[in-house]
Amino acid sequence: MKPLPRTPLAQLPTPLQPMPRLSAALGGPQLWVKRDDQTGLALGGNKTRKLETLCAAALEAGAGTLLTAGAIQSNHCRQTAAAAASLGLACTLVLAGEPPALTSGNLLLDGLFGAEIIWTTFEERPAVLQAAEADLRAAGKRPYLIPYGGSSPLGAAAYAYALEELLGQGLAPDSIVFATSSGGTQAGLVAGARLLGYGGRILGISVDERAADLQARVAPLAVETAELLGGSIQLAPEDVLVNDDYLGEGYAVMGAAEAEAIRLFARHEGLLVDPVYTGRAAAGLIDLIRQGYFNKDENVLFWHTGGAPALFAERYQQDLHDG
Ligand SMILES: Cc1ncc(COP(=O)(O)O)c(C=O)c1O
């Protein structure tokens, strides 16, 4: 794969670890975890990898401000704010939702990193983002727009490199399971798999969207990502594996399944998964194991994409405490 410019932000490679106690508790398969919750930038997560390629392009373009958008508890926004601070850039975040009375979790960290926050509604977010970019430009602040979730071909390419990193650690798992949302992580893994000849299952557990919608977005993004990396692949939406059985009560609503997954990972492995993304993916993994979806002797890798700061968001405190 062609090497793209990357601004070092992450501690790589992230650890690859077996999860023997969780495997035993669930009665197999052989579970592993790839610790992208330990990427090292401001409590870690998958966005650190994407920001390495995206920030290289921002610096190359002479940016003075990183501009991006997300939900109130966006890990992507928290990581972007931290990357900006570490590179001496300003950061503006467009967040969809009502400013909460108590600032907690990722939102608290956004403020510590000095990010300017513009509040809007989910519907108006694209227009507000565009207006923010124009205002920053007019004020001479040289904005660089980081796409939603960092999920452009440039951001996704980081996950093709991440797959190469995993294979270099000596494990080619039968299945890789992870949380998928804006689709860049999955697009990068899928592109990397085709370019590197990895034939395992790459199964995204959808956090908020129907499988067909995600597949339709991830397939062309993976094709473009492969092109950026100097390759050429063909991919149809149905080649992208997405499971949307675990959407529960909707985005960021923690239900009994997520709460159980958070406890199982914590109590059996000392690992933290979060109420929004990795807890939902972990709940999907646990349920698929219980259904017998995987063979008992398979190596199944849970790609931990981070998110733990949301455990400290005010809205989840009571349920996590009571459970
Ligand atoms: C912790 C965590 N896991 C997974 C994802 C999903 O990654 P992607 O947006 O690349 O699909 C996100 C996205 O915000 C995230 O914050």
The ligand as a MOL file (V3000), in Angstrom:
LIG
                    3D

  0  0  0     0  0            999 V3000
M  V30 BEGIN CTAB
M  V30 COUNTS 16 16 0 0 0
M  V30 BEGIN ATOM
M  V30 1 C -15.7760 4.6940 20.0890 0
M  V30 2 C -16.1780 4.6220 18.6670 0
M  V30 3 N -16.2500 3.4190 18.0660 0
M  V30 4 C -16.6420 3.2760 16.7820 0
M  V30 5 C -17.0000 4.3760 16.0280 0
M  V30 6 C -17.4360 4.1440 14.6270 0
M  V30 7 O -16.3880 4.3610 13.7310 0
M  V30 8 P -16.7290 4.8590 12.2630 0
M  V30 9 O -17.3410 6.2150 12.4260 0
M  V30 10 O -15.4210 4.8780 11.5790 0
M  V30 11 O -17.6860 3.9050 11.6700 0
M  V30 12 C -16.9470 5.6510 16.5980 0
M  V30 13 C -17.3700 6.8140 15.8050 0
M  V30 14 O -17.6470 7.8740 16.2580 0
M  V30 15 C -16.5240 5.7830 17.9540 0
M  V30 16 O -16.4590 6.9880 18.5440 0
M  V30 END ATOM
M  V30 BEGIN BOND
M  V30 1 1 1 2
M  V30 2 1 2 3
M  V30 3 2 2 15
M  V30 4 2 3 4
M  V30 5 1 4 5
M  V30 6 1 5 6
M  V30 7 2 5 12
M  V30 8 1 6 7
M  V30 9 1 7 8
M  V30 10 2 8 9
M  V30 11 1 8 10
M  V30 12 1 8 11
M  V30 13 1 12 13
M  V30 14 1 12 15
M  V30 15 2 13 14
M  V30 16 1 15 16
M  V30 END BOND
M  V30 END CTAB
M  END
